[in-house]
Amino acid sequence: MPWYVLTGAPGSGKTAILRQLEQDGFAVVEEAATDVIALAHALGQADPWAKPRFADRIVALQLRREQRAAAANGLAAVFFDRSLVCTLALCRFLGQPVPALLAAEVDRAVTARRYGEAVFFVRGQGFVTPTAARRISQADAVAFEKVHEETYRELGFRLIEVPPGPLAERTGVVKREIAAPAGSGADRPAGSRLQ
C-alpha cells in the first residue's frame, strides 16, 4: 500500500488539497495534532502544546490512525495530513524536548520507509487563516515551514514541491506525481506497508 504524506506549514493549504483528493476517491488520514489540540480546547485547556505529554498524545493518535489505514485500505493509496516527522518538527519549533516515544517511532518509520522516500511539501501561500487550533502568525508559519523542511531533509526525505497556486493546480501536482509510471524519471514517492 503506497502511503503519501502532505506536509508544510500551518495554513499552507494541505487540508484543502486533501479534501479534493478525498472527493476524488482517495483514502485520507487526518492530521493528529489538530485533533489533539481541538479535544484539549473542548476540555478547557487553553494552550495544550505547552502541557507535558502533548507530543506523546499526537504520536499515540497518529499510530492508531496509521494502523487503521493499514488494515482498512489494502493495496489502495493513502494520503496522510502530516506524519510523525511533522511532530518532531513541531517539538523543535516549540523548543520542547523530543519525547523518547516520538524519537523511537520516527526512527522506526524512517528505517522501515513507512512514508516512502519522498513527501509532498506544500508551500505556504503567503497568509494564514486563524482557527481554534491554528493560532500562528504568518511570520511564525514561515519559520515553521523552514523547520519542517530541515527536519524532513535531515532524515533523508526527498521533497516534492507543491507550489502556491489555485487548488486545482496544486492537486494536479500530487496526482501527476503518483500516476507517473516507475522509471519515467518523475519523482514518485515509494510507499510501504506498516510493519
Summary of the structure (lengths in Angstrom):
residues: 195
radius of gyration: 15.9
end to end distance: 11.5
largest distance: 52.0
contacts: 599
relative contact order: 0.23
helix: 49%
strand: 12%
